[in-house]
């Protein structure tokens, strides 16, 4: 997939486009449906399939806060979009000036003139432009005068409720990673660099851990999880703890993963943690021996869970 950061980066790439626009945070099932439909319509029209997204998240620009916490780091989001078969992705910098564009100006100057839009695929609740005044009806009216088509897709439902980034976010913040998997179409993935920690895992407890400094993205609720750990095409089973290590009087949140049957050096390397199921909440133990016994039990339980076909990546 071609990744562009400016309209000029797509010069010579587009022969017209069928595109979809959105934040695509999480690239969940509803996003995947939009992207797949865009890909298929582009093929039928013999034009380039194009996803247009924004960095940073528009709400963080408009509110000045990291709210909501993002489900996917920018590089992970691009990888997930590429997995759908989209040919190109334009990542536009989102600014207050951009947010103030009138819907007509955005469509005419950005989508039709600069991107050669022939068809636009949007979700059921998509809105754009100054004050979010642009909607499906606006797009359709503009399309009749500017010569493009618009298709609006129905919402994607799971268990009778709409699949959305907000719903996935609420599940993860509650620790319900197993229930979030069907909405994402995969396990929730957190990417980060392995850094040096307190060095207690192997020497003191007998369970060496990789301390993962995650990128700017949402961590599930504090607790212990069965996880898959992947790097460079290899995957290992493991167990991860998100928390402050209260048994040792900790106060700073950390993410540590014990990888089963692994003895290499991961310091300074990037890994992905795929959260499968929450085993328990974090708790303070009376002493080290009690903690070691509980970790051993966590590992036994995680191995049983990860051996089930439903837990596969």
MOZICOR-V824152 format. One record per pair of residues at least 6 apart in sequence whose ideal C-beta (glycine too) atoms are under 7 Angstrom apart, sorted by the first residue. I is the first residue (numbers start at 1). J is the second residue. D is the distance in Angstrom with one decimal. If there is no record, write none. Layout:
{{I,J,D} {I,J,D}}
This chain:
{{1,81,6.9} {1,82,3.8} {1,86,6.0} {1,87,6.4} {1,88,6.4} {1,89,5.9} {2,13,6.0} {2,87,6.7} {2,88,4.3} {3,78,6.0} {3,89,5.4} {3,91,6.6} {4,10,4.9} {4,88,6.5} {4,90,4.8} {5,91,5.6} {7,114,4.4} {10,88,6.7} {10,90,6.5} {13,48,6.6} {13,88,6.2} {14,48,5.1} {14,115,6.5} {14,116,5.2} {15,47,5.9} {15,48,6.4} {16,47,3.8} {16,116,4.4} {16,118,4.9} {17,47,5.4} {17,48,5.0} {17,50,4.4} {17,115,5.2} {17,116,5.4} {17,117,5.5} {17,118,6.5} {18,38,5.6} {18,41,4.7} {18,42,3.8} {18,45,5.7} {18,47,5.5} {18,49,5.8} {18,118,5.9} {18,119,4.4} {19,38,6.4} {19,50,4.1} {19,51,6.9} {19,52,5.8} {19,115,6.3} {19,117,5.7} {19,120,6.1} {20,34,4.9} {20,35,6.4} {20,38,4.4} {20,51,5.7} {20,121,4.5} {20,122,6.8} {21,52,4.4} {22,31,6.8} {22,34,7.0} {22,53,6.4} {22,123,6.9} {22,126,6.9} {23,53,6.3} {23,54,6.2} {23,57,6.1} {23,58,6.8} {24,31,4.9} {24,53,5.3} {24,77,6.1} {24,81,6.4} {25,57,6.8} {25,70,5.5} {25,71,5.0} {25,72,6.2} {25,165,4.7} {26,71,3.6} {26,72,5.7} {26,165,5.0} {26,168,5.3} {26,184,6.4} {27,72,6.4} {27,77,6.1} {27,80,3.8} {27,81,6.1} {28,163,5.6} {28,165,6.7} {28,168,5.7} {28,183,5.4} {28,184,5.1} {28,185,7.0} {29,156,5.2} {29,163,5.0} {29,183,6.0} {29,185,5.3} {30,123,6.6} {30,155,6.9} {30,156,4.1} {30,163,4.6} {30,164,6.9} {32,84,5.8} {32,185,6.2} {33,153,6.2} {33,156,5.7} {34,121,5.8} {34,123,5.9} {34,153,6.2} {35,51,6.1} {35,81,6.3} {35,84,4.1} {35,86,5.4} {36,84,5.7} {37,121,5.1} {37,153,6.4} {38,49,5.2} {38,51,6.9} {38,86,6.7} {38,121,4.7} {39,49,4.5} {39,84,6.4} {39,85,4.7} {39,86,5.7} {41,119,5.6} {41,121,6.6} {42,48,6.1} {42,49,3.5} {45,118,5.6} {45,119,6.4} {47,118,5.5} {48,87,5.2} {48,88,5.7} {49,86,5.1} {49,87,4.7} {50,88,4.9} {50,90,6.5} {50,115,6.6} {51,81,5.4} {51,86,5.0} {51,89,4.6} {52,90,4.8} {52,92,6.6} {53,89,6.5} {53,91,5.7} {54,92,5.4} {54,94,4.0} {55,74,5.8} {55,91,5.5} {55,93,6.5} {55,94,6.7} {56,94,6.2} {57,70,6.0} {58,94,4.9} {58,99,6.7} {59,67,6.3} {59,68,6.7} {60,66,5.6} {60,67,6.6} {61,94,5.3} {61,95,6.6} {61,96,6.4} {62,99,6.4} {68,169,5.9} {69,218,4.2} {70,216,6.4} {70,217,5.2} {70,218,6.4} {71,165,6.1} {71,168,6.2} {71,169,6.2} {71,217,6.5} {71,218,5.5} {72,80,6.7} {72,217,6.0} {73,191,5.6} {73,215,3.9} {73,216,6.1} {73,217,4.7} {76,189,6.4} {76,191,5.6} {78,89,6.2} {81,89,5.5} {100,130,5.2} {101,129,5.9} {101,130,6.2} {102,129,5.9} {102,130,5.4} {103,128,6.2} {103,129,3.4} {103,133,5.8} {103,134,3.1} {103,138,5.4} {104,142,6.4} {106,128,6.5} {106,129,5.4} {107,142,5.1} {107,146,6.7} {108,146,6.4} {111,117,4.4} {112,146,5.2} {112,148,6.5} {117,148,5.2} {118,148,5.7} {119,148,6.1} {119,149,4.4} {119,151,6.9} {120,139,6.4} {120,148,6.3} {120,150,5.0} {121,151,5.2} {121,153,6.7} {122,136,6.4} {122,139,6.9} {122,150,6.8} {122,152,5.4} {123,153,6.0} {124,152,6.2} {124,153,6.4} {124,154,6.0} {124,155,4.7} {127,134,6.1} {127,135,5.1} {128,134,4.3} {136,150,6.8} {136,152,4.9} {139,150,4.7} {140,150,5.1} {143,149,6.1} {143,150,5.1} {155,162,4.6} {156,163,4.5} {157,163,6.8} {158,182,5.8} {158,183,5.5} {161,167,6.7} {163,183,5.0} {167,183,6.6} {168,180,5.4} {168,183,5.3} {168,184,6.3} {169,218,6.3} {171,179,5.6} {171,180,4.1} {172,180,5.8} {172,188,5.9} {172,218,5.7} {172,220,4.8} {173,221,5.9} {174,221,6.0} {175,220,5.6} {175,221,3.6} {175,223,5.7} {175,278,4.4} {177,188,5.5} {177,220,5.4} {177,225,6.7} {177,275,4.2} {177,276,6.7} {177,277,6.4} {177,278,6.0} {178,276,6.9} {178,277,4.7} {180,188,5.8} {181,187,5.6} {187,228,6.9} {187,274,4.0} {187,275,5.7} {187,276,5.7} {187,313,6.5} {188,220,6.7} {188,275,4.9} {189,272,5.3} {189,273,7.0} {189,274,5.3} {190,214,5.1} {190,217,6.2} {190,219,6.3} {190,273,4.7} {191,214,7.0} {191,215,5.5} {191,270,6.4} {191,272,5.1} {192,212,4.1} {192,213,5.0} {192,214,3.9} {192,215,5.9} {192,270,6.9} {192,271,6.8} {193,213,5.1} {193,268,6.8} {193,270,5.5} {194,210,4.7} {194,211,6.6} {194,212,5.9} {194,266,4.2} {194,267,5.5} {194,268,6.8} {194,269,5.6} {194,271,6.1} {195,211,5.4} {195,213,4.8} {196,211,6.8} {196,267,6.6} {197,211,3.4} {197,254,6.6} {197,256,6.6} {200,248,6.9} {201,207,5.4} {201,208,4.9} {201,209,3.7} {201,256,6.7} {201,258,6.8} {202,208,3.4} {204,288,6.8} {205,288,7.0} {205,291,6.8} {205,292,5.5} {205,295,6.5} {206,292,6.5} {207,258,4.8} {207,295,5.4} {208,258,6.8} {209,256,4.1} {209,257,6.1} {209,258,5.0} {210,256,6.9} {210,257,5.0} {210,259,6.4} {210,266,5.2} {210,271,6.7} {211,254,6.1} {211,256,5.3} {212,255,4.7} {212,257,6.1} {212,271,6.3} {212,273,6.3} {214,255,6.0} {219,242,5.6} {219,255,6.5} {220,242,6.5} {220,275,5.6} {222,242,5.0} {222,243,4.4} {222,281,6.9} {222,282,5.0} {223,242,6.3} {223,243,6.9} {223,278,5.3} {223,280,6.1} {223,281,4.7} {223,282,5.5} {224,239,6.4} {224,241,5.1} {224,279,4.6} {224,280,5.2} {224,282,6.9} {224,298,5.3} {225,239,6.9} {225,240,5.0} {225,275,5.1} {225,276,6.9} {225,277,6.6} {225,278,5.4} {225,279,6.3} {226,239,6.1} {226,276,4.6} {226,277,4.9} {226,279,6.2} {226,302,3.8} {226,305,4.6} {226,306,5.5} {227,238,5.1} {227,239,6.5} {227,240,4.5} {227,257,6.2} {227,273,5.2} {227,274,6.0} {227,275,5.6} {227,276,6.0} {228,235,5.5} {228,237,6.3} {228,274,4.1} {228,276,6.6} {228,313,5.5} {229,236,5.0} {229,238,4.8} {229,257,5.6} {229,259,5.1} {229,271,5.6} {229,273,6.0} {230,271,6.8} {230,272,4.7} {230,274,6.7} {231,269,6.5} {231,270,6.9} {231,271,4.7} {231,272,7.0} {235,313,6.6} {236,259,4.8} {236,260,6.3} {236,261,6.9} {236,262,5.3} {237,260,4.8} {237,303,6.7} {237,306,4.7} {238,257,5.0} {238,258,5.7} {238,259,4.3} {238,260,5.7} {239,258,5.3} {239,298,5.3} {239,299,5.6} {239,302,4.4} {240,255,6.4} {240,256,6.6} {240,257,4.2} {240,273,5.8} {241,256,5.2} {241,282,6.7} {242,255,5.1} {243,253,6.8} {243,282,3.6} {244,250,4.4} {244,251,5.6} {244,252,6.3} {244,253,5.8} {245,254,7.0} {246,282,6.7} {246,284,3.9} {247,284,5.3} {247,285,4.8} {247,291,5.2} {257,273,6.0} {274,313,6.0} {276,305,6.4} {276,306,6.4} {276,311,5.0} {277,305,5.4} {279,298,5.5} {279,301,5.7} {279,302,6.5} {285,291,4.2} {285,294,6.5} {305,311,5.6}}
